[in-house]
Amino acid sequence: TKIDEKRLNVLGYKLFGAPIAVRVIAYIDPTDGYPTMIPCIQLQAADHNRLVFPPSVLKDDLYRIPPMSKVAVFGMNFDFANQVVKGTFTGFKKFRGIKFGVIDIEEIYNSTPPIVGKIYPDIETIPKVTEFNL
């Protein structure tokens, strides 16, 4: 992407760049309103702002994800480090003759130490009120 910021941190980039790790895509099925989860081991980080996956395994399920829908991707390695990435599935596109599904990252939640909670975008904090005058 042509975005200067790096949304995935070092852990996230390693997690989604590793050749083998647990990865699952989830979205709300518009036909019945229920969540659908699809294991997607082949999903990788294309860069620090996008995740991509080829529709090679479970392709019928992956093709059912509606373009421009909100998705969540759970990624975990075998040391139990994990992150949840939320974003928009922009559809399938061809890169160098190979078709990939593309997810633009919008939010990242980390559930392992040292920082637990939402890590992207930064949470705005309001300074603590120490004095109150009428």
Secondary structure as the mmCIF struct_conf table of DSSP 4:
data_model
#
loop_
_struct_conf.conf_type_id
_struct_conf.id
_struct_conf.beg_label_comp_id
_struct_conf.beg_label_asym_id
_struct_conf.beg_label_seq_id
_struct_conf.end_label_comp_id
_struct_conf.end_label_asym_id
_struct_conf.end_label_seq_id
BEND BEND1 ASP A 4 GLU A 5
BEND BEND2 LEU A 8 LEU A 8
HELX_RH_AL_P HELX_RH_AL_P1 VAL A 10 GLY A 17
BEND BEND3 ALA A 18 ILE A 20
STRN STRN1 VAL A 22 ILE A 28
TURN_TY1_P TURN_TY1_P1 PRO A 30 ASP A 32
STRN STRN2 PRO A 35 PRO A 39
TURN_TY1_P TURN_TY1_P2 ILE A 41 GLN A 42
STRN STRN3 GLN A 44 ALA A 45
BEND BEND4 ALA A 46 ASN A 49
STRN STRN4 ARG A 50 PHE A 53
TURN_TY1_P TURN_TY1_P3 PRO A 55 SER A 56
BEND BEND5 VAL A 57 LEU A 58
HELX_RH_AL_P HELX_RH_AL_P2 LYS A 59 LEU A 62
TURN_TY1_P TURN_TY1_P4 TYR A 63 ARG A 64
BEND BEND6 ILE A 65 ILE A 65
HELX_LH_PP_P HELX_LH_PP_P1 PRO A 66 PRO A 66
TURN_TY1_P TURN_TY1_P5 PRO A 67 MET A 68
STRN STRN5 SER A 69 MET A 76
TURN_TY1_P TURN_TY1_P6 PHE A 78 ASP A 79
STRN STRN6 ASN A 82 PHE A 95
TURN_TY1_P TURN_TY1_P7 ARG A 96 GLY A 97
STRN STRN7 ILE A 98 ASN A 110
BEND BEND7 THR A 112 THR A 112
TURN_TY1_P TURN_TY1_P8 PRO A 113 PRO A 114
BEND BEND8 ILE A 115 ILE A 115
STRN STRN8 GLY A 117 TYR A 120
BEND BEND9 PRO A 121 PRO A 121
HELX_LH_PP_P HELX_LH_PP_P2 ASP A 122 GLU A 124
HELX_LH_PP_P HELX_LH_PP_P3 PRO A 127 VAL A 129
#
